[in-house]
Amino acid sequence: MSGLLKKRNVRVLVVDDSAVVRKILARELNAKPGIEVVGTAPDPYVAREKIVALKPDVLTLDVEMPRMDGITFLHKLMAARPMPIIILSSLGDRGGPVALEALEAGAVEVVRKPGTEYSVQKTTDELAALIRSAPRSFVPPVPRARLARPVVRKTAMTQTTRKVIAIGSSTGGVQALSRVFHALPVTTPGVVVVQHMPPRFTSLFAARMNETCAMQIKEAEHNDQLMVGRVLIAPGGKHMTLARSGASYIVQLNDGPPVCHQRPSVDVLFKSVARYAGANAVGAILTGMGDDGANGLLEMRQAGAKTVAQDEASCVVFGMPKEAIARGGASCVRSIDRIAPELLRMVDDDSVTTNRSGPSATGGKA
């Protein structure tokens, strides 16, 4: 023996009413390094017994199952025994609201089931990456009652702003953005957001967030004006850029080619913010797979903007923030619950000169 301790595999329980899907997922995931499928279950009742007996680290969970649907089971598990859960869904029109509910309830991510353009290989590769990162990055969801804050209607704050907050996120971003949005007061400068989502999904997410947050949160429309107390989320399938209209900022939408394999792309938004807002902007890059936004955040920082990246411990996938930090785009690193306070501090602290030498060594510990 080498004397080195072997890293333990991530133990997975597959829950799906289809015997074919259970067999395929078990076979393919067991072939991935660092993963061990310890069991399968055809419905939540069997799954509950196997969770107690097998103590898996992660669950993959179907939505439509006999005796109890996956979303009900997810809510019950998060209340009684929080653990990383990855939902499998077709993400169709009927699946959109269900998938969004799952993410808000605490699911790590919703992965499209194999079929059409999504092959078994593509699905299991994505699942494997999520499974490996889920145990160390899972943060139990905050109950809605704790997230709630007095909602001040936005009409009194409908005014233009010379400050801009830009946020980019991907895998795990629904939960991360929810925490940030709920912590922002109605006096916050206008916020522009790119979250990697399919078309129509962003409008559902914005509408649900708008119900419980102090700020107005809406899916962006072409030439929407950025205002104090307003969050504009890029529509799925459309790039969103910042532009100037006189003394005001507006957003513009376009069907340009994907950037970093994404449309909307965080890089596209961040680079336009760097160009048109410069030092009047603040940027944040949150949890996500890949490197979309890393170059854009660097351009924002080089233009004088203050920037922050989510730390590894609170990320579902430490991809986009990691790349942004490595390329010098982040002036500091914070845990997800410190992102909103940091954004507000940066907006208010005009006297601080942006440090372009690298992120703060305090990370999320300060």
Steps between C-alpha positions, in 0.01 A plus 500: 500500500613853429405614850269761354134486596275426205234764452156352570257474211184709511215260583188547286142375525304509172125555541290452185183307421644375169698177534679582173609843623616355834706238321658745254582760766645241736716351226625830359558674833685200646740528206587860593804552723425601857136382496331191643131427450408329827140428407190585301136558592179508293317753719547726805372243750767247403751784476427609857587152630816481291617843613488377860668168418760609243574859610570636149681830454285611204160416347393520138123544503233461235196731507207290381484184712228279650374546858685831548638749248863603516435863596291402803773258605762771451314736734463226761869408483618860527286544812602173668841402361658763270735347246622571146229406250523525121167502316457328162241672279409555136477878571209540261224759538336292773837431658610863520309605813564162661873526437507853638315387812758223545792742481337741744430209737868412511579267209862532388401517134243378248649286223320424176426130453656320203309548176489725193829694497593384851679165472562255782867595488430874526252449785722269703807719447307798639359288783844369592648850528213611723515186715872542569463861611167473681605356839760768574305792360142422610345770715157411647235744376394779730130464589285755317392652831863591576551644153193717515541869567251786492422562135488871423322564173724643236308797360671753728844387378431513127788723397807470283832409652861565410612191688479149358529159666568210260471136608574179310424141603428154368480159670362553849419860418128490575563440870795739506307780330204444731725563801645812342166642383333451838784688669485808275291798617275698268755783504755285314620639163380324187615140459557307177526121514593216269403157630542213255144376448285380211242732338184565709674372811643843580156665498369244748800549726470879488128489577549274801784713637296818448231366733727486806783748443508871578636588156301475178632193320403444137615329184666769291340640186683683223575861602387448861640777720720424797357657816558508872313208653481295177665171397503408131567135415613409148242284320602145421628480142584874475823688564455808716727805487513828686481825302466873568194705415583857592576503871326165553591137452288263295535134404488366147430143388638321197520159334876497447692172491564320830804617696673243725232262365231715665223738398448701712868533581642658814805614302281693256324683782814569707696636203220741414486612867876559492459713188199709597513514881871458578581607855131565570438125497529217748524139381444159656558154356325214674491121488514339157672253270752615241662841461225727368542842659864459603638724225210743530551545874868571435404767244264654755776512759747647253241768422490596868205296624507327836450124469430196717495124443313235697727275704554131434341377823158648418500428124310206353764499225817706547565554130414853392616666825820294502588613148415863578725491806783330310490763223505789747141614451389479864614764747363291789344161571197450723258225607153520346348657812766774489448588133205739543661693790822524298317635196328765712830594665669533162219716366524734799880504531608734222819585686650154471746460213458168323796271566597334174770277649268213586210394723492569870675231699216504750276320253166430661640513852517876554 
